Amino acid sequence: MKISKEQVAENRKLILNAAARMFRERGFEGVTVADVMKAAGLTHGAFYGHFTSKDDLLAQAFAHTLAPYSGPDAPAIDFTAFVDGYLSNKHRDNPGIGCLFSTLAQEATRASDAARATMTESARSQIENFSQSMVGETDVDRRQAAVGNWAAMIGAVTLSRVLNDPAMSDQVLADVKAWLDRSNAVEKQ
């Protein structure tokens, strides 16, 4: 029985959503194609109708997840609100729905060229978007502030996830947020 184009598109979206969540929760090696297809509610055999390999799935899952935040149509970011959400316990405690950069950056260094290209283009777009909210006299100053602030946030979330001391983990997030606020790196509205 042939399925409609709409159902094919819906199945693909189910696969991409499951893969993106599972990769962020378990890492690349901790997820199999069978795991993803089961989570999507589809058979393993249906995988190759959508993707050529697990690497292809990874690259496309990255693109699917990052698409709303990349490119010329990406919405402007309220950086102050972004910082509040990013440096939150909710973000730290839910890597499956969190930022790809704070969950998979180190693993992505060994990913396919396609996956890395997707992350690179998203980072370029995010930095440009963040730069619009930064304090600085020149475009270079604002870009450097965007890169520094985002790198500090990614590092803070990553470090807070590693720590097995809940109070220290919370403090890392709070300290980086306070530092960002105090340094006046985030433009006050």
C-alpha angles and dihedrals in degrees: 000000000000118000125219124259088247091056091047089053091047091049091050090051091050090052094047093047092049093046095048092050094045095046089053092047100043108015127241098292093045093064128069128196088246090055092052095047092048091050089050090051093242136115122264090241092062090064096081092054087068108027138029096215145344088270089055089050091050093051093046093045088054091049092047093050096043098041096092090055099042139074134022094308095056111124118249111264124232093218095197091056090043091055091050092053096039096050093047132115088238092060093043094048097046109053092160090071097028136097117307090218095058094043105037110017096110094044091045090064086073096041126108121287089251093055092046092047090054092051091046093053091047091049090050090052094045092050091050090048093046091048090066090066098043129105114239142118096236138033088250091054091050093046092049090049090050093050094044094047095046092046090051091051094048090048093047094052092045093049093044090054093052096053119093092198107089094199092051091046091053090046093054090056093045094046095051091047091050091047091051091049094045095047087057087229090137114068111242112232 
